[in-house]
Amino acid sequence: MLNNFVPNVVYPERYFRRKHMLSWDLFLHNANCVKQYDQFFEQGRNCIGDLGHNTIEKVNATLRMMAYGVLADFIDNN
């Protein structure tokens, strides 16, 4: 998260494109469209008030699950 999804990224965009097979701008556009379509992808708070995962993390995990066809627990551990 800190290497790819912050204003001052650690790696250049070509590394993001190679890893995710789409440009950063297209990824953000898709994330915003998904967030507008389904409220699940908005960042929320849990029962004790802690922030949950943000939209970018949720969309990234969803795309990886669709691409690789694996369970969410496996993706969270990587």
Secondary structure, 3 states (H helix, E strand, C coil): CCCCCCCCCCCCHHHHHHHHCCCHHHHHHHHHHHHHHCHHHCCCECCCCCECCCHHHHHHHHHHHHHHCCCHHHHHCC
